[in-house]
C-alpha cells in the first residue's frame, strides 16, 4: 500500500499513540534485521536453524512461549536459515534425537534447544 507523505506526517503529528507504535515497530524491525545479519555472518546453519525455531516458538519474548509451531515446511525453514532442505532435515532429526524438538501434529520446541545456540 502506498501512502501520501503529507497524510502520514499529519497522522504522526495528530496521533501520538500511532507515532509511538510506528516508531516501536520500525526500531524493533531494525534490531531484528541487525540480529539476523550477525547470525548469518557468525553462526553455523545448525545454530541459525535453532534460533529460527526458538523465535517461531516465541522463546525469549515478553509473551508466554508457544511450544508448538504451526506447520512450516523444511524448504521454507531452509530459505529462512539460508541453507538447503537436506541440511535442515539433518539438523531437525538431530534436534529430535536429542529431545530438543518433538513432532506431534505440529512442531513442539523445547527450551533446551537454547543449548544448541549457547554451546560453542
WOGISUL-V92517 format. One record per residue. RES is the residue in one letter. SS is DSSP state (H for helix, E for strand, - for the rest). Layout:
[[RES/SS] [RES/SS]]
//
This chain:
[[X/-] [X/-] [X/-] [X/-] [X/H] [X/H] [X/H] [X/H] [X/H] [X/H] [X/H] [X/H] [X/H] [X/H] [X/-] [X/H] [X/H] [X/H] [X/H] [X/H] [X/H] [X/H] [X/H] [X/H] [X/H] [X/H] [X/H] [X/H] [X/H] [X/H] [X/H] [X/H] [X/H] [X/H] [X/H] [X/H] [X/H] [X/H] [X/H] [X/H] [X/H] [X/H] [X/-] [X/-] [X/H] [X/H] [X/H] [X/H] [X/H] [X/H] [X/H] [X/H] [X/H] [X/H] [X/H] [X/H] [X/-] [X/-] [X/-] [X/-] [X/-] [X/-] [X/-] [X/-] [X/-] [X/-] [X/-] [X/E] [X/E] [X/-] [X/-] [X/-] [X/-] [X/H] [X/H] [X/H] [X/H] [X/H] [X/H] [X/H] [X/H] [X/-] [X/-] [X/-] [X/H] [X/H] [X/H] [X/H] [X/H] [X/H] [X/H] [X/H] [X/H] [X/H] [X/H] [X/H] [X/H] [X/-] [X/-] [X/-] [X/E] [X/E] [X/E] [X/-] [X/-] [X/-] [X/E] [X/E] [X/E] [X/-] [X/H] [X/H] [X/H] [X/H] [X/H] [X/H] [X/H] [X/H] [X/-] [X/-]]
//
